[in-house]
Amino acid sequence: MFNVVKLLELKEKLREEVRGLLSEREAREAENDPHAKRRPRPCGLTIHTSIGCFFQCRYCYIYDMGFPAKASPYPLSGIQVVYALLSNKYFIPSLHGTYLAIGSVSEPFHPLVKERTIEYVRAFYTYLGNPVQFSTKAYISRDDAARIAGASRGLISPLVSVVTLSKWSELEPYAPRPELRLETIKNLRETGLKPFLFLRPIIPGVTEREYKEVVDKALEYGAVGVVAGGLRVTKGIIKNLKESGVDIREVLKRVDVPVEKMKNGVQYDVYTGDIKSGIQKYALKRGLLFFPSACMANLYTHGMRCWKMGLYGVEVGGMRRPRVDEVTSLFERLGFEASSVTLGAATIVAKGKCVNCDPTYVSEVVLHEFKMCPRLRLSKG
């Protein structure tokens, strides 16, 4: 069981230690930075080593969110970002704490920002020890791969994106060609890291025709597994895909909302479950790991497991399933009054109400204590 008091004591101790390394101005900048307030997402708490991306992939949603088609190093130093995280009420330090995900709204290894990224990675593993993951389309040289491995003590989880081998110049006009990204996988693997092919987004009409070749190439270059993810579209993305020459009929069939009824800037899910299932079967057939979620690859590369990984062929026999009374007890200590708690194969579903608590923080603690995805259903009143 998490000892919440000791957890908070550890966090406060680390925070005071790191605070002593900063000037008043640096500390204020970190405390007011979005990293000090950001809520964790399913993949973890997102870390920005820059904002914006030069690659301008035609399926990318960040431009609809207002992010620029350029980037520069994030203004905070590595130690400042560590302090910002320790000031974030949702953040749990340590290897068993909050997952950190680099690369959600930027390319972390673009030449203009890669030094900042490596600085952040080194700071995270020096002061925090949390599981860290990055996603990239960049070419990472052997020397840089060795620097990344060294900064992360050989633990960081790399996701290398290769979506298509035949349509990349249309869909990813300013990104390095797939052959260079495959070299990135090779270079990372040769340092002892465990890179995964990041087959995201799945693009209906393209992916189902190519994924076997993409998986085979990734395996040839040293990938240990595949993480496959879905596609979200906006009106702008539909327009971009169409202008790139991609046949979007299959995409349009799989969106619940017709294009003419889509609201500007709103993201809509495209159904890709059947294609993802095919990718899973083929990856496993080829002897690769397969995960539907990036956080599972992050756990795996750091030598840990969660219950959901057991559904995808990873041995979790050494883990002890929690009892309902243990889960209920932790909820109570966190201020969540549960009227019912149901344990699934990999999930915890709880109904109840928060009494002087934050549901996001409750979920984060429960997730990392029991290695099950929590779903809180809040009662009204």
ChimeraX attribute file (.defattr): number of C-alpha atoms within 10 A of each C-alpha:
attribute: neighborCount
match mode: 1-to-1
recipient: residues
	/A:1	12
	/A:2	12
	/A:3	11
	/A:4	13
	/A:5	9
	/A:6	10
	/A:7	15
	/A:8	14
	/A:9	12
	/A:10	15
	/A:11	21
	/A:12	14
	/A:13	13
	/A:14	17
	/A:15	18
	/A:16	13
	/A:17	13
	/A:18	18
	/A:19	20
	/A:20	10
	/A:21	13
	/A:22	15
	/A:23	10
	/A:24	10
	/A:25	9
	/A:26	16
	/A:27	20
	/A:28	13
	/A:29	18
	/A:30	25
	/A:31	20
	/A:32	12
	/A:33	19
	/A:34	16
	/A:35	23
	/A:36	21
	/A:37	16
	/A:38	17
	/A:39	18
	/A:40	19
	/A:41	13
	/A:42	13
	/A:43	18
	/A:44	22
	/A:45	21
	/A:46	22
	/A:47	26
	/A:48	25
	/A:49	31
	/A:50	27
	/A:51	22
	/A:52	21
	/A:53	24
	/A:54	15
	/A:55	20
	/A:56	19
	/A:57	22
	/A:58	21
	/A:59	21
	/A:60	22
	/A:61	21
	/A:62	19
	/A:63	19
	/A:64	17
	/A:65	12
	/A:66	10
	/A:67	15
	/A:68	16
	/A:69	15
	/A:70	15
	/A:71	19
	/A:72	17
	/A:73	18
	/A:74	16
	/A:75	15
	/A:76	19
	/A:77	17
	/A:78	20
	/A:79	23
	/A:80	25
	/A:81	27
	/A:82	25
	/A:83	27
	/A:84	27
	/A:85	28
	/A:86	26
	/A:87	20
	/A:88	18
	/A:89	16
	/A:90	22
	/A:91	26
	/A:92	23
	/A:93	22
	/A:94	18
	/A:95	18
	/A:96	16
	/A:97	20
	/A:98	23
	/A:99	25
	/A:100	22
	/A:101	23
	/A:102	24
	/A:103	23
	/A:104	20
	/A:105	21
	/A:106	27
	/A:107	29
	/A:108	29
	/A:109	23
	/A:110	23
	/A:111	12
	/A:112	14
	/A:113	19
	/A:114	21
	/A:115	16
	/A:116	22
	/A:117	25
	/A:118	22
	/A:119	16
	/A:120	25
	/A:121	26
	/A:122	22
	/A:123	20
	/A:124	24
	/A:125	19
	/A:126	15
	/A:127	17
	/A:128	19
	/A:129	20
	/A:130	20
	/A:131	29
	/A:132	28
	/A:133	27
	/A:134	24
	/A:135	23
	/A:136	22
	/A:137	26
	/A:138	24
	/A:139	24
	/A:140	24
	/A:141	16
	/A:142	17
	/A:143	12
	/A:144	18
	/A:145	22
	/A:146	20
	/A:147	16
	/A:148	25
	/A:149	22
	/A:150	16
	/A:151	20
	/A:152	23
	/A:153	15
	/A:154	17
	/A:155	23
	/A:156	25
	/A:157	27
	/A:158	28
	/A:159	26
	/A:160	27
	/A:161	22
	/A:162	24
	/A:163	25
	/A:164	24
	/A:165	17
	/A:166	11
	/A:167	15
	/A:168	18
	/A:169	16
	/A:170	16
	/A:171	23
	/A:172	21
	/A:173	16
	/A:174	14
	/A:175	21
	/A:176	15
	/A:177	18
	/A:178	23
	/A:179	15
	/A:180	16
	/A:181	23
	/A:182	27
	/A:183	19
	/A:184	26
	/A:185	31
	/A:186	24
	/A:187	23
	/A:188	27
	/A:189	22
	/A:190	15
	/A:191	17
	/A:192	13
	/A:193	25
	/A:194	25
	/A:195	28
	/A:196	31
	/A:197	28
	/A:198	26
	/A:199	24
	/A:200	18
	/A:201	19
	/A:202	25
	/A:203	24
	/A:204	22
	/A:205	14
	/A:206	19
	/A:207	21
	/A:208	16
	/A:209	12
	/A:210	15
	/A:211	23
	/A:212	16
	/A:213	12
	/A:214	20
	/A:215	23
	/A:216	15
	/A:217	18
	/A:218	27
	/A:219	22
	/A:220	12
	/A:221	21
	/A:222	21
	/A:223	27
	/A:224	20
	/A:225	24
	/A:226	29
	/A:227	25
	/A:228	25
	/A:229	19
	/A:230	18
	/A:231	19
	/A:232	20
	/A:233	24
	/A:234	21
	/A:235	19
	/A:236	21
	/A:237	20
	/A:238	19
	/A:239	15
	/A:240	18
	/A:241	19
	/A:242	14
	/A:243	13
	/A:244	16
	/A:245	11
	/A:246	17
	/A:247	14
	/A:248	16
	/A:249	11
	/A:250	13
	/A:251	20
	/A:252	17
	/A:253	13
	/A:254	14
	/A:255	16
	/A:256	12
	/A:257	14
	/A:258	11
	/A:259	15
	/A:260	7
	/A:261	8
	/A:262	16
	/A:263	12
	/A:264	10
	/A:265	17
	/A:266	14
	/A:267	18
	/A:268	16
	/A:269	14
	/A:270	21
	/A:271	20
	/A:272	21
	/A:273	12
	/A:274	10
	/A:275	18
	/A:276	21
	/A:277	13
	/A:278	13
	/A:279	24
	/A:280	21
	/A:281	12
	/A:282	17
	/A:283	22
	/A:284	15
	/A:285	10
	/A:286	14
	/A:287	11
	/A:288	20
	/A:289	20
	/A:290	25
	/A:291	25
	/A:292	19
	/A:293	16
	/A:294	24
	/A:295	21
	/A:296	21
	/A:297	29
	/A:298	28
	/A:299	21
	/A:300	19
	/A:301	22
	/A:302	20
	/A:303	11
	/A:304	16
	/A:305	20
	/A:306	22
	/A:307	23
	/A:308	20
	/A:309	22
	/A:310	14
	/A:311	13
	/A:312	14
	/A:313	12
	/A:314	16
	/A:315	13
	/A:316	15
	/A:317	9
	/A:318	7
	/A:319	12
	/A:320	9
	/A:321	14
	/A:322	14
	/A:323	11
	/A:324	13
	/A:325	10
	/A:326	12
	/A:327	20
	/A:328	18
	/A:329	16
	/A:330	19
	/A:331	21
	/A:332	14
	/A:333	12
	/A:334	21
	/A:335	17
	/A:336	24
	/A:337	20
	/A:338	21
	/A:339	12
	/A:340	12
	/A:341	18
	/A:342	12
	/A:343	16
	/A:344	11
	/A:345	12
	/A:346	17
	/A:347	17
	/A:348	21
	/A:349	16
	/A:350	22
	/A:351	16
	/A:352	17
	/A:353	19
	/A:354	18
	/A:355	12
	/A:356	9
	/A:357	13
	/A:358	14
	/A:359	18
	/A:360	15
	/A:361	17
	/A:362	20
	/A:363	21
	/A:364	22
	/A:365	22
	/A:366	21
	/A:367	19
	/A:368	20
	/A:369	17
	/A:370	23
	/A:371	22
	/A:372	22
	/A:373	21
	/A:374	20
	/A:375	16
	/A:376	20
	/A:377	14
	/A:378	16
	/A:379	12
	/A:380	6
	/A:381	4
